Amino acid sequence: MRKSLLCLALAALVGPVAFAKPTREEGAPLLKATPSQSEAAVWATRFLTHFHYKPMPLDDAMSEQIFKRYLDALDGDRLFFTQADIDKFAAYRTALDDAIDDQDLAAPYAMFNIYEQRVAERVAYARSLLPKGFDFSKDESYVYERDKAPWPKDDAEVNDVWRKRIKNDWLRLKLAGKPEKDIRETLDKRYANYLDRVRQLNSEDVFQTFMNAYASSIEPHTNYLGPRASENFDIAMKLSLEGIGAVLQRDDDYTAIREIVPGGPAALSKQLQVGDRVVGVGQGENGPITDVVGWRLDDVVDKIRGNKDTVVRLEVLPADAGPDGKHFTLSLVRKKVSIEEQAAKKSIIEIKDAQHTRRIGVISLPTFYQDFDARRRGDRDYKSATRDVEKLLGELKADKVDGVIVDLRNNGGGSLAEATDLTGLFIDKGPVVQVRNASGQVEADADTRAGMAWDGPLAVLVNRASASASEIFAAAIQDYGRGVIIGEPTFGMGTVQNLVDLDDVAHNEKPAYGEVKMTIAQFFRINGGSTQLRGVTPDISFPLTVDAQDFGESSYDNALPWTSIAPAKYQPVADLKPIVPLLAERHAGRIAANGEWKNFEADLADLRTLREQKTVSLNEQVRRKERDEQEAKRKARDAAVGHAVPEADPAAKTQQKLTDEAKDKGGRKPATDDTSRVAGATVDDAGDKPANLQDDGLQPDERGISTDVAREKEAKDKRDIILDEAAHILADEIGLVRADTKLAQQVLPRGAVVPLEVN
C-alpha cells in the first residue's frame, strides 16, 4: 500500500540531531518554503510528468486537483475554514502549477498559515464554552460526517458546529460517568493539546502535505516523502535501526516509554520502565542535556536515534513520580535493534474432532519486508520476509504440523521481490506475477529455485486490508491451485511503485529533497487478470468487515481501471475445485451452530447500520436509551453463548470506532500524526488500538499508557475466531484428503506425501 502507511505501521527510531524547541508560539513568524523545498518540488515534477505509469501534465487542470486535495488534507471535515476563506483562496485554484514551476510556494504556505490561525480561533472558542456547560435536554443533533458538507458561510455558522462538537464530547464523557470538573479539565486539555500540535508543525510538514496533494492527484499510491519520512520508510522495510530499543509515545507534554524492546540497550539497562517520561536528552558522555518537555514526538525521537556504538544520555521522570518528582539520568550505548513486532511469527492451533487432532501451523506476516541496502552490499544475513518464513516452516515441520495457514490480514504489502520469493516456498518453479510497464512491455517475475519448503495442505487468510504484495502472493497460490484462499476480498491494489531518491539524482551530499514513491507499472496475475480494483476473491468467503466504497482501491476517485492481459505460461500444481464446495458446506454448517460467529455477524450488521448514520443526538435521554439498548443487545448475545464475545479482527476495532460516534471527527492532523514513535522499535499508530466496547469518552492519549498497554494485552490474549475458523477449514481439508487418496492427488501438489487415515 502507500508508503506513508508503511511508515505508520513501522518506524521512527531515535538519533543525534540538535534542534531548538520545535514549536511556534502565537505571533511567531509565519511558515514559508525553504529554497531546497522549492527545488525539490521541481525535481519531483520532472519525474511525475515524464516517468509515471500514468504521466499527467502539471497544468491548470492538475492545479485544481492539487488545490482540492490540499484543502482536504488541511480541513477535510470543514471545521476551520469558512466560505469566505475559500473565496480568498480562489485565485490559487489554477495557480499551484505555476507556483511549482516558478519555485514560489507562497500560495500553499499562505493557505496553511491561515489554517493555523483558524485553528487557534476555533480552539479559543471551544475552550470559552467549557465554563458554561451545556443543556442536554434539548432535541438537537450533531452532524459528524462533514467531509461532503458545504463550507460554513461565516464565523457564526462554524462556531455553531463547534458548539455541537464540544457538546457531544462532553456528553460522551458524562455518559461514561465522569464528574463535571473532570470533564471540563479533560476537554480543556484536549483542545489546548490540539492547538499545540498544530503549532508544532513545521515547514517540512507543510511541504510534504502539499506535495502529497500533488502526487496523489495523479494516482492514489504515488506519494512524496520528505527526508525524515524517507528515513523512516527505510527503517520500516529493513525492520532494524540503530537506537536504544524503546517505543515512545506522547503523554501530554512528555515523551513516555510505551514499550521496551527485548534485547535492546533500554532493556539491558534494567533502569527504564513502561510509563517513564523522557524530559531531557544529551549526546555523548558529557554533552549538555537538552530539555525536551513539550517537544514534538518525532523531534525527540530524532535526538535519541543515532549511530551504532555512540552514547545518548536520557534524563527521566519515573512513571510513578509527580511532575515535581526526582529525575534520574542514565547513559545508553546505541545498538542495532530489530523491529520484531513486524517480523513473521509462528503459532500452532490444535483442532480436535471425535477421531483426530489436527495441528495447524500459522505464520503471521504483517508486511513483505527486505533490507534492500544489506542485500545490495552482499550481506548474506540481510533481513528478508521469505528467509524468516522459510525458517519458520522448518520449525513447524519439526513440530509435526498437518497444515499451514499464511495469515496476511492487514498486510499492506512491501517488496515485490519478496512476494515472488515467498510464493516460491510453496511451488516448485514458475512465473508468479506479470508486470506491465508504461510502454506496454510485459515481463514475468518467476520463482527459479527448485523444490518447496512446504508441500502439504495450505491456506491463505486475507481481509480487505491485505494489499499489493499480499495480493500477488494470494493470487499466485490461487492460480496454481496450491492452497485455499479464505477471508474477505482483498484491497485491490494492482500497481507497482518505485522510489526515486531526489537527492541522489541531484547529486546532493546531504538529504534535502526527499523521495518520490511513484507508480511505474501494473501487475497482473499469471492467469492474465488483474487484482487492480477487484482484488483477490477468496475460495471460502467470510463476512465483510468494511464496505468496498469505504476502504480499498475502489474507494479512490482516481484509481486505475481493471484490465487484463494474456496469461503467462504456467501449469497449475493441483485442482481445488473438487474440494472447495465440500469445505464451504462444512464451514456453513459449523458457523450456523456457532454462537460466537453469529454474534460476530450481528455486530457487523450493527456496524453497517451505524456507518449509514451521519448524525448523533445531543439529547442525554436519547443517548442513554441508545446506549442501554446496544448494551442490552450485546449482553443478550453474550448470554446466548455463555460468555463475552471474543474480539475479532478487525470487526471489534471497527465497532469501537463507530460506537464512539463522533470521537475524533475534526481532530484530523493536517501534516503529521505524532501519537507514537519508536526509539529503536516500531510505531504504534494508524488506529490499531484494541477495542473497548464500553465508550469511555476518551481519546487514546488521554487514557494513560498503563491503561492502553493493559487494554492491548487483553485484546491480544483473546481468541481470534476468524483465524480459528480458518484453522477448522484447513483441518477439514486435511481430513478429506487423508481419507481419499484420489482426492489427495487432485488437491495437493504432485509428490506430496499424504498419510492415509482410516476412521
Disulfide bonds with the S-S distance in Angstrom:
none
